[in-house]
Amino acid sequence: MIVGLQDLGDHHTDMSGDLEKATVASTTPPRRGVHNVVLFGAGASFDAGIPLLNSFVDKMWEYAIRGKARGVALSSADQELLSRANDIRLELERFNSRAYFDGRNLENILSLLAFEALAGESSAQKYEALVRAVGRTIELSCEIPHEQKPTPAIDAAHNYRLFWIALLGGHLRGTFPALITFNYDLVFERTLWRFFHLLREGSAKPNVKSCRLNYSFGQNSCAFKMVDYTVNLEAARHGFEAQAGFKAEVICDRTAPVEVEIPYLKLHGSLNWHRNRPEGWPTSLPMEAVDNPLILPPVFNKMDAKTVDGIWKTALDCLREAKHIIIVGYSLPRTDIYMQYFLKAAVGPNSNLQNIFVFDPLLFQDGNDSLEMQKRYKECFAPQFTNRISFRPLANYSPGPAHNGTFFHFVHALERAPDALLFSP
């Protein structure tokens, strides 16, 4: 099924019906060898306005207390939801009398509530309420909103547009990397859609006219196709002539052919996967967040994780095939024991792994924090391999000292020196 922009609202119900009738497809995305993997942490979403983990709870608290987000008053539903989430967080402080618990750390809160949910229905409801609050905080802070009709350029989308230009510009043919992320947000889905929906006359056409992000998860995929069209851009109000442009169409058929299919593996869930129906979108488009998203706590491996086993298996397979791994915006915190062992299990049998590049602003600073992050990464790999980990990668390709190690630095390097970052067969 292909949905044009003018048809988005009309096809919500039809899309849901199609998904209900479909059988769950194979969870392994078709690919011809994965030579490169890019792994994104929270730092990769920071340019979109989404807070980092160490400040996320404070931001959720701020929205609840102030009753507004980014200067706009909260709806009564959002106010109630975020205030309830803050109350739930405060209730957990009782654990501090015997156990160490950081009530300002989102991973601590989600992990503890996940185990508390085993205690009964009331605790499970608290966990679901907090998950919904996390989803709404991400959406309220995100400066790249869901749009059914495109608006003029969004400043926050600029770096992500550069990413898609670098990735799909033509010079990476045959070396498209697999993308693995720990983030729940829809920044990449929305900016890929915008990438294929160009409004400005004279905008260069992408060399690739269709692309699918394959979640490796049930019926879910996110694909867009570009078609020519003419857009008025409110010519009467602004005095412009009608301009030639391109229109993005949403490809809802998971089997429809596309020029490029990229594994996009969201290990901890996604705002567009419904918790009660994770295998397919219920009534929303891939760029639209659902009310009760599937968000996994950091200790979900000890819970019932069968719904996402396919995603983790595919991620493991991709990392075991990779020749180069690029890590962007992930500090590998010492508390994230599960991810440390996941990396060890992924790269341990990979005899073809040649290089690991880690982009993080902290690594470009001098001091104990930078050395400690390097130590955490080195402890995941054999001593004889650590000299192949670059902690200040492609410094000569940074847009400037203020951007060292950022997502923008990574994009800049990918655009200007792709052969230095990516293995090309």
Secondary structure as UniProt FT lines:
FT   STRAND          2..3
FT   HELIX           5..7
FT   HELIX           9..11
FT   HELIX           12..21
FT   STRAND          36..40
FT   HELIX           42..44
FT   HELIX           46..48
FT   HELIX           53..66
FT   STRAND          68..69
FT   TURN            70..71
FT   STRAND          72..73
FT   HELIX           76..91
FT   HELIX           92..97
FT   TURN            103..104
FT   HELIX           106..116
FT   HELIX           117..119
FT   HELIX           121..141
FT   HELIX           155..157
FT   HELIX           158..168
FT   TURN            171..174
FT   STRAND          178..181
FT   HELIX           187..195
FT   TURN            201..202
FT   STRAND          210..217
FT   TURN            218..219
FT   STRAND          220..231
FT   HELIX           235..238
FT   STRAND          243..251
FT   TURN            254..255
FT   STRAND          260..266
FT   TURN            267..268
FT   STRAND          269..274
FT   TURN            275..276
FT   TURN            278..279
FT   TURN            286..287
FT   STRAND          293..295
FT   TURN            298..299
FT   HELIX           300..302
FT   HELIX           306..308
FT   HELIX           309..321
FT   STRAND          324..328
FT   TURN            334..335
FT   HELIX           337..347
FT   TURN            348..349
FT   TURN            351..352
FT   STRAND          355..359
FT   HELIX           361..364
FT   HELIX           368..378
FT   TURN            379..380
FT   HELIX           383..388
FT   STRAND          389..390
FT   TURN            393..394
FT   HELIX           395..397
FT   HELIX           401..403
FT   TURN            404..405
FT   HELIX           407..416
FT   HELIX           418..421
//
